[in-house]
């Protein structure tokens, strides 16, 4: 069943260093990704097939073998140094 769902709806994302079939959705300003591969740690980098990079904000189990991950765009700019000069 999973193979049929992946063949019809999934695209190959790179999660960390592994290519994984995933179903991506953007609704109400929230990026979500569904997989059959398990929970992901917060901060794991996911790369869209088009090259956009996201990081995992949260991950939860929806069904026995389906996992949903909330994503945000990967912030690659360094944090601003707010320390005043002396």
N, C-alpha and C positions, 0 to 999 in steps of 0.2 A: 504494500500500500504506500509506504514512504517513497519508494522509487517512482511510482506513478505520479504522486503529488510533486515530487522534485522535477520530474521530466516535464510536467505541464506548467509549473509556476515558478520554479527556483532558478536563480542565476548563481554563478560561481563567485563567491566573495573570498577574499583572503583574510582569514581571522588569525592574527599573529603571523605565523609562517605557513599555515595550512590552508589549502584551497578547500572550501566547504560550500555545498549547495545551500542557499538561504533564500527566504522570501522576505523582501523589503517592503515596508509600507510607511508612508508619510501622511499622517492624519492629525488635524487639529494642532499643527505645529510640533508634533512629536514624531521622531524617527524611530521605527521599531524594526526588528529583525527576528524572524522565526527560524529555528534550526531544530534538527533532531540529535544534535551532537552533545548536548549537556549544558550546564550552567557555565557562564563566563565570569571571570574576575573583573572587578571594577578597574577601568583604565586600559583594558586590552584594546589594541588598535585593530580596527576592521577597515579593509580597503574595498570600496565599491568597484565593480567591474569597469566603471568609467574613470577610475583613479581618485575619486574623492575619499578622504580619510576621515573616519569617525572613531570615537572612543566609547567604550561601554560605560554607561552610568549606573544601570541596574540590570539584574538578570533574575528571571523567575521561571519556575516550572508551571506550564499551563495545563498540560495533559501528561499522561504517563511517559510519553516519548517526545513531547513537544516543549520547547523552551523559547521564551520570548525575552528579548534583550532590548532595553531602551538605550538609544545612542544620542550622542551630540557630536558636532563637528570637532575635529581634533584641533586644539589650540596650539599652534607651533611657534607663536611669538613668545619671547621671554617675558616674564613678569617685570613690571616697571619697578625700579628701585626708588622707593619713597623716602629713603634716608636722606635727611638734609645735609648739605656739605658743611664742614666746620671751618 
